[in-house]
Amino acid sequence: MNKGFLALSPLIVFVVLYLVLSLVAGDFSSVPLTVVFLISSVYAVATSTKFSLKERIDIYGQGASMPNLLLMLWIYVLAGAFSQSAKGMGAIDTTVNLALNILPPSMILPGLFVTACFISISIGTSVGTVVTLVPIAAGIATQTNSNVALLTAVIVGGAYFGDNLSFISDTTVVATQTQGVMMKDKFKVNLMIVVPAVVVVLAVYAFMGFGMQAPTHVGQTDLLKVIPYLAVLVTAVCGLNVMAVLVLGIALCGIIGVLGGSYDFYGWLNALGNGIVGMGELIIIAMMAGGMLEIIKVNDGIDYIIEKLSGRIRGKRGAEFSIAALVSLVNLCTANNTVAILTVGNIAKQISEKFGIDPRKTASILDTFSCTIQGIIPYGVQILLAAGLAHVQPVDIIPYLYYPFAIGIAASLSILLRYPKRYS
């Protein structure tokens, strides 16, 4: 078997196994991702024969404990604790009631999407947007008898608007730095590419909103209990680290909840504990994905992708599509859009220079396609976190992720139809 293909085969085993088992069962949510990742991980360790068994296990362990991954796991823990403590003291219910009193039923979907877009472009992180808004969206879905996965996907989609465009987003910083362009120039090109997708998705949500039912009874709004969410939102927009934001939210929930009689001190501790335990499955999935993907990396699976794609370029369209395919495939193998851009950034710059591609367009392609892939893989940080907060399966969310799919289509059309013309 080709060494490069063998290096990638754990990811292929994961995808094929999950699809086949789900299709046989007739239900994607009936197949636990933890089990599929376990089988794929065992296969990855077993087939890395150029290392000793101890070395393979060490490599897997290193991948499962990378600093970036551990940071995300701590965010999972804090997000789970914040979500449950906020729920226990009534913050979610009262925030949902406030939203339902302000928004007519037909405007709930577009309203949530615009809110997520605004917050994500302000704070530059999709994770912070998901943490802030998904519990509220899930509560609105319950109150209006709507699809929880759909409303969760609305937030995740809006979160990627800012991840893709914000001046303080990691992906924007890395894309512009690797291509040597100014952020404002990349923003202009990127905005022209994704605006059609934004308009279409908003129109779809507005149309779907006509079928939403108003809740039979909207409870009272206790504005004091909205303070933890407002504090999380304001401090995140001000640029405070997401972990510090969540710690502040947890503390405010405890203070307001205990003083207001929503729960006593031990009730608050139990809420925190339940929230942390509820994130257990997602933490395990993230660690197994990290270990498996590290084995793919050390076996030169990513280098194999880059070599194969970069050697088949013909013309400007082919060059741009190759850059898009490179960053997309590496994102599949790393489950991290920032790392994917960093990995292929230099070779994308070389391809751009060789074929005369505007570096501002290249930076936009790298950012947009990486956000598309990161936004639709069930083992991505954002979807795992959103699923945990909304208490649904990651695969339940994917069919409703209209915005990540839409920006992928828009970016593909920008390559095919050569727009924005000035930069193509």
C-alpha positions as CSV (number, residue, x, y, z in Angstrom):
1,M,0.0,0.0,0.0
2,N,1.2,3.5,-0.8
3,K,2.9,5.0,2.3
4,G,1.1,8.3,2.0
5,F,-2.3,6.7,1.6
6,L,-1.6,4.4,4.5
7,A,-0.7,7.5,6.6
8,L,-4.2,8.9,5.8
9,S,-6.0,5.7,6.2
10,P,-7.1,6.2,9.9
11,L,-9.1,9.2,8.8
12,I,-10.6,7.2,5.9
13,V,-11.4,4.4,8.3
14,F,-13.2,6.9,10.6
15,V,-15.3,8.4,7.9
16,V,-16.2,5.2,6.1
17,L,-17.0,3.3,9.3
18,Y,-19.1,6.1,10.7
19,L,-21.0,6.5,7.4
20,V,-21.6,2.8,6.8
21,L,-22.7,2.0,10.3
22,S,-25.0,5.1,10.3
23,L,-26.6,4.2,7.0
24,V,-27.1,0.6,8.0
25,A,-28.8,1.8,11.2
26,G,-30.8,4.4,9.3
27,D,-29.9,7.0,12.0
28,F,-26.6,8.9,12.3
29,S,-27.2,9.7,16.0
30,S,-27.3,5.9,16.8
31,V,-23.6,5.5,16.3
32,P,-21.5,6.9,19.2
33,L,-18.6,9.0,17.9
34,T,-16.5,7.8,20.9
35,V,-16.6,4.2,19.7
36,V,-15.8,5.1,16.0
37,F,-12.9,7.2,17.2
38,L,-11.7,4.4,19.5
39,I,-11.7,1.9,16.6
40,S,-10.0,4.4,14.2
41,S,-7.4,5.2,17.0
42,V,-6.6,1.5,17.5
43,Y,-6.2,1.1,13.8
44,A,-3.9,4.2,13.6
45,V,-1.6,2.9,16.3
46,A,-1.6,-0.6,14.8
47,T,-0.6,0.5,11.3
48,S,2.2,2.9,12.3
49,T,4.7,0.0,12.1
50,K,7.8,2.2,11.5
51,F,7.7,3.0,15.3
52,S,7.8,0.7,18.2
53,L,4.5,0.1,20.1
54,K,5.7,2.3,23.0
55,E,6.6,5.1,20.5
56,R,3.2,4.9,18.8
57,I,1.4,5.1,22.1
58,D,3.6,8.1,23.1
59,I,2.9,9.8,19.8
60,Y,-0.9,9.2,20.3
61,G,-0.6,10.6,23.9
62,Q,1.3,13.7,22.7
63,G,-1.4,14.4,20.1
64,A,-4.1,14.0,22.8
65,S,-2.4,16.4,25.1
66,M,-1.2,19.2,22.8
67,P,-1.2,22.6,24.5
68,N,-3.9,24.0,22.1
69,L,-6.1,20.9,22.7
70,L,-5.7,21.1,26.4
71,L,-6.7,24.7,26.3
72,M,-9.9,23.8,24.5
73,L,-10.6,21.0,27.0
74,W,-10.4,23.5,29.9
75,I,-12.8,25.7,27.9
76,Y,-15.2,22.7,27.7
77,V,-15.0,22.2,31.4
78,L,-15.6,25.9,32.2
79,A,-18.4,26.2,29.6
80,G,-20.2,23.1,31.0
81,A,-19.9,24.5,34.5
82,F,-21.1,28.0,33.4
83,S,-24.0,26.6,31.4
84,Q,-25.4,24.4,34.2
85,S,-24.9,27.0,36.9
86,A,-26.6,29.6,34.7
87,K,-29.5,27.2,34.1
88,G,-29.8,26.3,37.8
89,M,-30.2,29.9,38.8
90,G,-32.6,30.7,36.0
91,A,-30.3,32.8,33.8
92,I,-31.1,30.9,30.7
93,D,-34.9,30.9,31.2
94,T,-35.0,34.6,31.9
95,T,-32.8,35.4,28.9
96,V,-34.9,33.3,26.7
97,N,-38.1,35.0,28.0
98,L,-36.5,38.4,27.3
99,A,-35.6,37.4,23.7
100,L,-39.1,36.0,23.1
101,N,-40.7,39.3,24.4
102,I,-38.5,41.3,22.0
103,L,-38.5,39.2,18.9
104,P,-41.6,38.2,17.0
105,P,-41.6,34.4,16.2
106,S,-40.9,35.0,12.5
107,M,-37.7,36.9,13.3
108,I,-36.2,34.5,15.8
109,L,-34.0,32.6,13.3
110,P,-32.6,35.7,11.4
111,G,-32.4,37.6,14.7
112,L,-30.2,34.9,16.3
113,F,-28.1,34.6,13.2
114,V,-27.4,38.4,13.0
115,T,-26.7,38.4,16.8
116,A,-24.2,35.6,16.4
117,C,-22.5,37.4,13.4
118,F,-22.2,40.6,15.4
119,I,-20.8,39.0,18.5
120,S,-18.3,36.8,16.6
121,I,-16.9,39.6,14.5
122,S,-16.6,41.7,17.7
123,I,-14.7,39.1,19.7
124,G,-13.0,37.3,16.9
125,T,-13.7,33.8,18.2
126,S,-16.3,31.3,17.2
127,V,-15.8,29.4,20.5
128,G,-16.8,32.5,22.6
129,T,-19.9,33.1,20.5
130,V,-21.0,29.4,20.8
131,V,-20.5,29.5,24.6
132,T,-22.5,32.7,25.0
133,L,-25.5,32.0,22.6
134,V,-26.1,28.3,22.2
135,P,-27.7,27.8,25.7
136,I,-30.1,30.7,24.9
137,A,-30.9,29.3,21.4
138,A,-31.5,25.9,22.9
139,G,-33.9,27.4,25.4
140,I,-35.8,29.3,22.7
141,A,-36.1,26.1,20.7
142,T,-37.6,24.3,23.7
143,Q,-40.0,27.2,24.4
144,T,-41.2,27.5,20.8
145,N,-41.3,23.7,20.1
146,S,-38.6,24.2,17.5
147,N,-35.8,22.0,16.4
148,V,-32.9,22.4,18.9
149,A,-30.3,21.3,16.4
150,L,-31.5,23.9,13.9
151,L,-31.3,26.8,16.3
152,T,-27.9,25.6,17.6
153,A,-26.7,25.5,14.0
154,V,-27.9,29.0,13.4
155,I,-25.5,30.2,16.2
156,V,-22.6,28.0,15.0
157,G,-23.1,29.4,11.5
158,G,-23.1,33.0,12.7
159,A,-20.0,32.2,14.8
160,Y,-18.1,31.4,11.7
161,F,-19.0,34.8,10.1
162,G,-16.7,36.4,12.7
163,D,-14.1,33.6,12.7
164,N,-13.7,34.3,8.9
165,L,-13.8,38.1,8.9
166,S,-12.9,39.5,12.3
167,F,-9.7,41.5,12.4
168,I,-8.8,39.8,15.7
169,S,-9.6,36.3,14.6
170,D,-6.6,33.8,14.6
171,T,-7.4,32.6,11.1
172,T,-7.4,36.2,9.8
173,V,-4.1,36.9,11.5
174,V,-2.4,33.8,10.2
175,A,-3.9,34.0,6.6
176,T,-2.7,37.6,6.2
177,Q,0.7,37.0,7.8
178,T,1.5,34.0,5.7
179,Q,0.6,35.8,2.5
180,G,2.1,39.1,3.4
181,V,-1.1,41.2,3.0
182,M,-2.8,43.8,5.2
183,M,-5.8,42.8,7.2
184,K,-8.1,45.5,5.7
185,D,-7.3,44.4,2.2
186,K,-8.0,40.7,2.9
187,F,-11.2,41.9,4.7
188,K,-12.5,43.7,1.6
189,V,-11.9,40.7,-0.7
190,N,-13.3,38.2,1.8
191,L,-16.4,40.3,2.4
192,M,-17.1,40.5,-1.3
193,I,-16.9,36.7,-1.5
194,V,-19.2,35.9,1.5
195,V,-21.8,38.7,1.3
196,P,-23.9,36.7,-1.2
197,A,-23.8,33.7,1.2
198,V,-24.9,36.0,4.1
199,V,-27.8,37.4,2.1
200,V,-29.0,33.9,0.9
201,V,-28.8,32.4,4.4
202,L,-30.7,35.4,6.0
203,A,-33.4,35.0,3.3
204,V,-33.6,31.2,4.1
205,Y,-33.9,31.9,7.8
206,A,-36.5,34.6,7.2
207,F,-38.6,32.2,5.1
208,M,-38.2,29.4,7.6
209,G,-39.3,31.8,10.4
210,F,-42.8,32.1,9.0
211,G,-43.5,28.6,10.3
212,M,-42.3,29.2,13.8
213,Q,-45.0,29.2,16.5
214,A,-45.2,31.7,19.3
215,P,-45.0,30.0,22.8
216,T,-48.3,29.7,24.5
217,H,-46.9,31.3,27.6
218,V,-43.8,33.5,28.1
219,G,-42.5,33.6,31.6
220,Q,-41.5,36.7,33.5
221,T,-38.1,38.3,32.9
222,D,-35.9,38.9,36.0
223,L,-33.3,41.3,34.7
224,L,-31.0,40.5,37.6
225,K,-30.6,37.0,36.3
226,V,-29.6,38.2,32.9
227,I,-26.4,39.9,34.3
228,P,-24.2,36.8,34.0
229,Y,-24.9,36.6,30.2
230,L,-24.5,40.3,29.8
231,A,-21.2,40.2,31.7
232,V,-19.9,37.3,29.5
233,L,-20.9,39.1,26.3
234,V,-19.5,42.5,27.3
235,T,-16.2,41.2,28.6
236,A,-15.8,38.9,25.6
237,V,-16.4,41.9,23.2
238,C,-13.8,43.9,25.2
239,G,-11.2,41.2,24.4
240,L,-10.9,39.4,27.8
241,N,-9.6,35.8,27.5
242,V,-12.4,33.3,27.0
243,M,-11.4,31.3,30.1
244,A,-11.4,34.5,32.3
245,V,-14.8,35.4,30.8
246,L,-16.3,32.0,31.8
247,V,-14.8,32.1,35.3
248,L,-16.4,35.5,35.8
249,G,-19.7,34.2,34.5
250,I,-19.6,31.2,36.9
251,A,-18.8,33.5,39.8
252,L,-21.7,35.8,39.0
253,C,-24.1,32.9,38.7
254,G,-23.1,31.6,42.1
255,I,-23.4,35.1,43.8
256,I,-26.8,36.0,42.2
257,G,-28.1,32.4,42.5
258,V,-27.3,32.0,46.1
259,L,-28.3,35.5,47.2
260,G,-31.5,35.3,45.2
261,G,-32.4,31.9,46.6
262,S,-32.3,30.0,43.3
263,Y,-30.1,27.5,45.0
264,D,-27.9,27.3,48.1
265,F,-24.1,27.1,48.1
266,Y,-24.1,23.3,47.7
267,G,-26.7,23.4,45.0
268,W,-24.4,25.7,43.1
269,L,-21.5,23.3,43.6
270,N,-23.7,20.4,42.3
271,A,-24.7,22.4,39.3
272,L,-21.0,23.1,38.5
273,G,-20.2,19.4,38.9
274,N,-23.1,18.3,36.7
275,G,-22.0,20.7,34.0
276,I,-18.4,19.4,34.1
277,V,-19.5,15.8,34.0
278,G,-21.8,16.5,31.1
279,M,-18.8,17.5,29.0
280,G,-17.0,14.2,29.6
281,E,-17.9,12.6,26.3
282,L,-16.9,15.6,24.3
283,I,-13.5,15.8,26.1
284,I,-12.9,12.1,25.3
285,I,-13.8,12.6,21.6
286,A,-11.5,15.6,21.4
287,M,-8.6,13.8,22.9
288,M,-9.0,10.7,20.7
289,A,-9.3,12.9,17.6
290,G,-6.1,14.7,18.7
291,G,-4.2,11.5,19.2
292,M,-5.3,10.0,15.9
293,L,-4.6,13.1,13.9
294,E,-1.1,13.4,15.4
295,I,-0.3,9.9,14.2
296,I,-1.4,10.9,10.7
297,K,0.9,13.9,10.9
298,V,4.0,12.1,12.0
299,N,3.5,9.5,9.3
300,D,3.7,12.3,6.8
301,G,0.0,12.1,5.8
302,I,-0.3,15.9,5.6
303,D,2.9,16.2,3.6
304,Y,1.5,13.5,1.2
305,I,-1.7,15.6,0.6
306,I,0.4,18.7,-0.1
307,E,2.7,17.0,-2.5
308,K,0.0,15.3,-4.5
309,L,-2.2,18.4,-4.8
310,S,0.5,20.9,-5.5
311,G,2.0,18.8,-8.3
312,R,-1.3,18.8,-10.4
313,I,-1.8,22.5,-10.9
314,R,-2.9,23.9,-14.3
315,G,-3.7,27.7,-14.7
316,K,-5.0,30.2,-12.2
317,R,-8.3,28.4,-11.5
318,G,-6.4,25.2,-10.9
319,A,-4.0,27.0,-8.6
320,E,-6.7,28.6,-6.5
321,F,-8.7,25.3,-6.3
322,S,-5.5,23.5,-5.3
323,I,-4.9,26.0,-2.4
324,A,-8.6,25.5,-1.4
325,A,-8.2,21.7,-1.5
326,L,-4.9,21.8,0.4
327,V,-6.2,23.8,3.3
328,S,-9.5,21.8,3.4
329,L,-7.8,18.4,3.5
330,V,-5.3,19.5,6.1
331,N,-8.1,21.0,8.2
332,L,-9.9,17.6,8.0
333,C,-6.7,16.0,9.4
334,T,-6.0,18.5,12.1
335,A,-9.6,19.7,13.1
336,N,-8.1,23.2,13.6
337,N,-8.5,25.8,10.9
338,T,-5.7,28.0,12.3
339,V,-3.2,25.1,12.2
340,A,-4.4,24.2,8.7
341,I,-3.6,27.7,7.4
342,L,-0.3,27.7,9.1
343,T,0.6,24.3,7.7
344,V,-0.1,25.2,4.0
345,G,0.4,29.0,4.2
346,N,4.0,29.0,2.7
347,I,3.2,26.6,-0.1
348,A,0.1,28.6,-0.9
349,K,2.2,31.7,-1.2
350,Q,4.6,29.9,-3.6
351,I,1.7,28.7,-5.7
352,S,0.3,32.2,-5.8
353,E,3.6,33.8,-6.9
354,K,4.1,31.1,-9.6
355,F,0.7,31.5,-11.1
356,G,0.2,35.3,-10.5
357,I,-2.6,35.0,-8.0
358,D,-3.4,38.1,-6.0
359,P,-2.2,37.3,-2.4
360,R,-5.3,39.0,-1.0
361,K,-7.4,36.5,-2.8
362,T,-5.2,33.7,-1.6
363,A,-5.5,34.8,2.0
364,S,-9.3,34.9,1.6
365,I,-9.4,31.4,0.0
366,L,-7.3,30.0,2.9
367,D,-9.5,31.6,5.6
368,T,-12.9,30.8,4.0
369,F,-12.3,27.2,3.0
370,S,-10.7,26.4,6.4
371,C,-13.8,27.9,8.2
372,T,-16.1,25.9,5.9
373,I,-14.4,22.6,6.8
374,Q,-14.0,23.5,10.5
375,G,-17.7,24.4,10.5
376,I,-19.0,21.1,9.3
377,I,-16.8,18.4,10.8
378,P,-18.4,16.6,13.7
379,Y,-15.2,16.4,15.6
380,G,-14.4,20.2,15.4
381,V,-14.1,22.1,18.7
382,Q,-17.0,24.4,17.9
383,I,-19.5,21.7,17.0
384,L,-18.5,19.5,19.9
385,L,-19.0,22.4,22.3
386,A,-22.3,23.5,20.7
387,A,-23.6,19.9,20.9
388,G,-22.6,19.6,24.5
389,L,-24.3,22.8,25.5
390,A,-27.5,22.1,23.6
391,H,-27.6,18.4,24.6
392,V,-27.7,17.0,21.1
393,Q,-25.4,14.9,19.0
394,P,-22.8,16.7,16.8
395,V,-24.1,15.0,13.7
396,D,-27.6,16.3,14.4
397,I,-26.4,19.9,13.9
398,I,-24.5,19.3,10.6
399,P,-27.5,19.2,8.2
400,Y,-28.6,22.6,9.4
401,L,-25.2,24.4,9.1
402,Y,-26.3,26.5,6.1
403,Y,-23.7,29.3,6.5
404,P,-20.5,27.2,6.5
405,F,-21.8,25.3,3.5
406,A,-22.9,28.6,1.8
407,I,-19.5,30.3,2.2
408,G,-17.8,27.2,0.8
409,I,-20.1,27.4,-2.3
410,A,-19.5,31.1,-2.6
411,A,-15.8,30.8,-2.4
412,S,-15.8,28.0,-5.0
413,L,-17.9,30.2,-7.3
414,S,-15.5,33.1,-6.8
415,I,-12.7,30.8,-8.1
416,L,-14.8,29.4,-11.0
417,L,-16.3,32.7,-12.1
418,R,-13.2,34.8,-11.3
419,Y,-14.6,37.3,-8.8
420,P,-14.1,39.7,-7.2
421,K,-12.8,40.7,-10.7
422,R,-10.2,43.2,-9.4
423,Y,-8.5,40.5,-7.3
424,S,-8.8,37.6,-9.8
